[in-house]
Amino acid sequence: MGINIEALTRLLNDRFEGNQAKMARVLGISRHQLNEVFKSGKCAGKKIIGSVIKYCDINELDFHEYIFLS
């Protein structure tokens, strides 16, 4: 499992005005965790992935656009 950084960046810009702190608050994770994901793209753990899936479910978005399962 992993995060599609390009899609997550579009989500950040479209829904959160490019504000990582705001996005992290809505997702229920720390800004530091979110920043690490954007910097490396590799450290998206279960908590971050679960938060993105939950956000997508609530906002009627397809989480497969943001999360890849392979």
N, C-alpha and C positions, 0 to 999 in steps of 0.2 A: 504494500500500500504506500501511496505517496501523494504529494500535492502537486497540482499543475500550477506552477508559479505564475505563468503568463495569465491564466484565467483568474487566479486569485488577485493578481495585480489589477486586472480590469474590474473585478468586484470592489476592490479597495477604492479605485478611482470613481467608479460609477455610483456606488452606494454610500461611501464614507468620505467623499471629497478628498481622497488621498491621505486621510488622517489615520495613521496606524493605531494611535492611542484609542480613538473612537471605535475602530474596528475591533480591537482587542477587548474593550469593555463590553461591546455587544456580544462577542463570541464567548465571553467569560474566561478569558485567558489573560496572562500578563502581556504587557507591551513588549517586554524583553523576549518572551517566547515567540511572539509574532514576528518581531524584528529578525530573530535568528532564522526563522523560516524563509523570510524574504532574502536574507543575506546568503544563506547556504543552500536552501531548498531541500536539504537532506535531513533536518532534525525535526520533522513533523511527526510527533508521536501520537499515541492513541487519543490523548486529550484534545489536541488541536484538530485532528481528523474528525473526531466525534463532534466537536463544536461546529465545524464547517458543515457537516451532515445535518446537524440539528438546525442550524441557521437556514440551510437550504430547504429543509422540510417546512419550517415555519413560514418562509417567504416564497414557497411554491417555485423553487429553483431546482434544476436537476443537478444533484450533487456529483454525478458522474463527470460533469464538466470540470469540476474542481479537484476531484479525488480519482486517482487511478488505482485499480486493484491488482495490477500485475507486478 
